[in-house]
């Protein structure tokens, strides 16, 4: 009798653990779902100012501002008008009233081909650090 109760208890615990792990996986996938919206870029007046993560802003770097993703997150930003893309690191926050998805450096805006337009429709996708680091190094070498 006691053996059956113990087995039943462990079976129920296993199901609960499985459900918890499955829900945690769904939650993390939902947080990393691509976002589509408008992108803009920083004005020159922000050069030399501190960003939200404490770094000094430089319009020649490949960084961006985003309101929800954690600082330090790497994202792939794709211009939906011409399908050009760039990898940037989130280092700053947008103004709370800003309706844009992301604010990019001028270097990133030029790479995406919308520098002279000012705004464009983009898709923002989270990428892993290892992939992003290798791409950013190549981007910076080809930009400078």
C-alpha positions as a Markdown table, in Angstrom:
| # | Residue | x | y | z |
|---|---|---|---|---|
| 1 | Unk | 0.0 | 0.0 | 0.0 |
| 2 | Unk | 2.7 | 2.5 | 1.0 |
| 3 | Unk | 4.8 | 1.5 | -2.1 |
| 4 | Unk | 1.8 | 2.4 | -4.3 |
| 5 | Unk | 1.4 | 5.8 | -2.7 |
| 6 | Unk | 5.1 | 6.6 | -3.1 |
| 7 | Unk | 5.1 | 5.5 | -6.8 |
| 8 | Unk | 1.9 | 7.6 | -7.4 |
| 9 | Unk | 3.5 | 10.6 | -5.7 |
| 10 | Unk | 6.7 | 10.4 | -7.8 |
| 11 | Unk | 4.6 | 10.0 | -11.0 |
| 12 | Unk | 2.7 | 13.1 | -10.2 |
| 13 | Unk | 5.9 | 15.0 | -9.4 |
| 14 | Unk | 7.4 | 13.9 | -12.7 |
| 15 | Unk | 4.4 | 15.2 | -14.6 |
| 16 | Unk | 4.5 | 18.5 | -12.8 |
| 17 | Unk | 8.3 | 18.9 | -13.5 |
| 18 | Unk | 7.7 | 18.0 | -17.2 |
| 19 | Unk | 4.9 | 20.6 | -17.4 |
| 20 | Unk | 7.1 | 23.3 | -15.7 |
| 21 | Unk | 10.0 | 22.7 | -18.1 |
| 22 | Unk | 7.7 | 22.7 | -21.1 |
| 23 | Unk | 6.1 | 26.0 | -20.1 |
| 24 | Unk | 9.5 | 27.5 | -19.3 |
| 25 | Unk | 10.6 | 26.6 | -22.9 |
| 26 | Unk | 7.4 | 28.2 | -24.4 |
| 27 | Unk | 8.0 | 31.3 | -22.4 |
| 28 | Unk | 11.6 | 31.7 | -23.5 |
| 29 | Unk | 10.6 | 31.2 | -27.1 |
| 30 | Unk | 7.9 | 33.8 | -26.8 |
| 31 | Unk | 10.3 | 36.3 | -25.4 |
| 32 | Unk | 12.6 | 35.7 | -28.4 |
| 33 | Unk | 9.9 | 35.9 | -31.1 |
| 34 | Unk | 10.9 | 38.3 | -33.9 |
| 35 | Unk | 9.5 | 41.8 | -33.7 |
| 36 | Unk | 8.4 | 43.8 | -36.7 |
| 37 | Unk | 8.2 | 47.6 | -36.6 |
| 38 | Unk | 9.8 | 50.9 | -37.4 |
| 39 | Unk | 13.6 | 51.6 | -37.0 |
| 40 | Unk | 15.3 | 55.0 | -36.8 |
| 41 | Unk | 18.8 | 56.0 | -36.0 |
| 42 | Unk | 20.6 | 58.3 | -33.5 |
| 43 | Unk | 21.3 | 61.9 | -34.3 |
| 44 | Unk | 25.0 | 63.1 | -34.2 |
| 45 | Unk | 24.3 | 65.0 | -30.9 |
| 46 | Unk | 24.3 | 61.7 | -29.0 |
| 47 | Unk | 28.0 | 61.0 | -29.8 |
| 48 | Unk | 30.0 | 60.9 | -26.6 |
| 49 | Unk | 27.1 | 60.6 | -24.3 |
| 50 | Unk | 26.6 | 57.7 | -21.9 |
| 51 | Unk | 24.2 | 54.9 | -22.9 |
| 52 | Unk | 21.9 | 53.0 | -20.5 |
| 53 | Unk | 24.6 | 50.4 | -19.9 |
| 54 | Unk | 27.3 | 53.0 | -19.1 |
| 55 | Unk | 29.2 | 52.9 | -22.4 |
| 56 | Unk | 30.1 | 56.0 | -24.4 |
| 57 | Unk | 27.9 | 56.2 | -27.5 |
| 58 | Unk | 29.6 | 56.2 | -30.9 |
| 59 | Unk | 27.6 | 56.4 | -34.1 |
| 60 | Unk | 30.3 | 54.4 | -35.9 |
| 61 | Unk | 29.7 | 51.3 | -33.7 |
| 62 | Unk | 27.1 | 48.6 | -34.4 |
| 63 | Unk | 24.8 | 49.1 | -31.4 |
| 64 | Unk | 21.1 | 49.9 | -30.8 |
| 65 | Unk | 18.5 | 51.1 | -28.3 |
| 66 | Unk | 15.5 | 48.8 | -27.5 |
| 67 | Unk | 12.9 | 49.1 | -24.7 |
| 68 | Unk | 12.4 | 45.5 | -23.7 |
| 69 | Unk | 15.4 | 43.3 | -24.6 |
| 70 | Unk | 18.1 | 43.0 | -21.9 |
| 71 | Unk | 21.1 | 45.3 | -22.3 |
| 72 | Unk | 23.9 | 43.3 | -24.0 |
| 73 | Unk | 21.5 | 41.2 | -26.1 |
| 74 | Unk | 22.6 | 40.7 | -29.7 |
| 75 | Unk | 20.0 | 41.1 | -32.4 |
| 76 | Unk | 19.8 | 40.7 | -36.2 |
| 77 | Unk | 18.0 | 43.7 | -37.7 |
| 78 | Unk | 16.6 | 43.1 | -41.2 |
| 79 | Unk | 15.4 | 46.0 | -43.4 |
| 80 | Unk | 12.1 | 44.6 | -44.9 |
| 81 | Unk | 12.3 | 47.0 | -47.8 |
| 82 | Unk | 15.6 | 45.6 | -49.3 |
| 83 | Unk | 16.4 | 42.5 | -47.1 |
| 84 | Unk | 19.8 | 43.9 | -46.0 |
| 85 | Unk | 20.6 | 42.9 | -42.4 |
| 86 | Unk | 23.0 | 43.8 | -39.6 |
| 87 | Unk | 23.9 | 42.5 | -36.2 |
| 88 | Unk | 23.9 | 45.0 | -33.3 |
| 89 | Unk | 24.2 | 44.9 | -29.5 |
| 90 | Unk | 21.6 | 46.5 | -27.3 |
| 91 | Unk | 23.3 | 49.1 | -25.2 |
| 92 | Unk | 20.6 | 51.8 | -24.7 |
| 93 | Unk | 16.9 | 52.4 | -24.1 |
| 94 | Unk | 14.4 | 54.2 | -26.3 |
| 95 | Unk | 12.4 | 57.1 | -24.8 |
| 96 | Unk | 9.3 | 55.7 | -23.1 |
| 97 | Unk | 7.0 | 57.5 | -25.5 |
| 98 | Unk | 8.8 | 56.3 | -28.6 |
| 99 | Unk | 6.7 | 53.9 | -30.7 |
| 100 | Unk | 9.7 | 52.5 | -32.7 |
| 101 | Unk | 11.0 | 49.0 | -32.3 |
| 102 | Unk | 14.7 | 49.9 | -32.4 |
| 103 | Unk | 17.0 | 53.0 | -32.7 |
| 104 | Unk | 20.2 | 52.2 | -34.5 |
| 105 | Unk | 23.6 | 53.8 | -34.9 |
| 106 | Unk | 24.3 | 55.7 | -38.2 |
| 107 | Unk | 26.7 | 52.9 | -39.2 |
| 108 | Unk | 24.0 | 50.3 | -38.8 |
| 109 | Unk | 21.5 | 52.5 | -40.7 |
| 110 | Unk | 23.9 | 52.9 | -43.6 |
| 111 | Unk | 24.5 | 49.2 | -43.7 |
| 112 | Unk | 20.8 | 48.6 | -43.8 |
| 113 | Unk | 20.4 | 51.2 | -46.6 |
| 114 | Unk | 18.0 | 53.6 | -45.0 |
| 115 | Unk | 20.3 | 56.4 | -43.8 |
| 116 | Unk | 18.8 | 58.9 | -46.2 |
| 117 | Unk | 15.2 | 57.8 | -45.6 |
| 118 | Unk | 15.5 | 58.3 | -41.8 |
| 119 | Unk | 13.0 | 55.5 | -41.0 |
| 120 | Unk | 12.3 | 52.0 | -42.3 |
| 121 | Unk | 10.3 | 48.8 | -41.5 |
| 122 | Unk | 12.5 | 46.1 | -39.9 |
| 123 | Unk | 12.4 | 42.7 | -38.3 |
| 124 | Unk | 14.4 | 42.3 | -35.1 |
| 125 | Unk | 15.5 | 38.8 | -34.0 |
| 126 | Unk | 17.6 | 37.8 | -31.0 |
| 127 | Unk | 20.8 | 35.9 | -32.0 |
| 128 | Unk | 23.4 | 34.1 | -29.8 |
| 129 | Unk | 26.5 | 35.8 | -28.6 |
| 130 | Unk | 29.0 | 33.6 | -30.4 |
| 131 | Unk | 27.4 | 34.0 | -33.8 |
| 132 | Unk | 27.0 | 37.8 | -33.3 |
| 133 | Unk | 30.6 | 38.3 | -32.1 |
| 134 | Unk | 32.0 | 36.9 | -35.3 |
| 135 | Unk | 29.6 | 38.9 | -37.6 |
| 136 | Unk | 30.2 | 42.2 | -35.7 |
| 137 | Unk | 33.9 | 41.9 | -36.1 |
| 138 | Unk | 33.6 | 41.4 | -39.8 |
| 139 | Unk | 31.1 | 44.3 | -40.0 |
| 140 | Unk | 33.4 | 46.6 | -38.2 |
| 141 | Unk | 36.4 | 45.7 | -40.3 |
| 142 | Unk | 34.4 | 46.3 | -43.5 |
| 143 | Unk | 32.9 | 49.5 | -42.3 |
| 144 | Unk | 36.1 | 51.3 | -41.2 |
